[in-house]
């Protein structure tokens, strides 16, 4: 299955109760390379590795066919400070 920006955004938003999700297909539309920014309070108190593992668990099936996946994970407070 080829995954789309919209599909990944919807799944991440729902599963992580995210308040903001940006998904960029960097593979010219073939769905093999994505970068994401996820803002969620589920990341509160978690170190970076734990945040990434949480995202990887949510996308466990999808990551079997996505060859490159870059993620930036922020809490709501961190996102507000960067904006």
DARA-V888890 format. One record per residue. N is the residue number from 1. PSI is psi as a letter, one per 20 degrees, with the letter a starting at -180 (NA if undefined). BURIAL is I if it has 24 or more other C-alpha atoms within 12 Angstrom, else O. Layout:
N|PSI|BURIAL + N|PSI|BURIAL
//
This chain:
1|p|O + 2|p|O + 3|q|I + 4|r|I + 5|g|I + 6|g|O + 7|g|O + 8|g|I + 9|g|I + 10|g|O + 11|g|I + 12|g|I + 13|g|I + 14|g|O + 15|h|O + 16|j|I + 17|l|O + 18|q|I + 19|i|I + 20|p|I + 21|p|I + 22|p|I + 23|p|I + 24|p|I + 25|o|I + 26|j|O + 27|j|O + 28|k|O + 29|i|O + 30|i|O + 31|k|I + 32|i|I + 33|p|I + 34|q|I + 35|q|I + 36|q|I + 37|p|I + 38|p|I + 39|o|I + 40|q|I + 41|i|O + 42|i|I + 43|i|I + 44|p|O + 45|j|O + 46|p|O + 47|r|O + 48|g|O + 49|g|O + 50|h|O + 51|g|I + 52|h|I + 53|h|O + 54|g|O + 55|g|I + 56|h|I + 57|g|O + 58|h|O + 59|k|I + 60|g|O + 61|g|O + 62|h|I + 63|i|O + 64|h|O + 65|i|O + 66|p|I + 67|h|O + 68|p|O + 69|o|I + 70|p|O + 71|q|I + 72|p|I + 73|p|I + 74|q|I + 75|r|I + 76|g|I + 77|g|O + 78|g|O + 79|g|O + 80|h|O + 81|h|O + 82|i|O + 83|NA|O
//
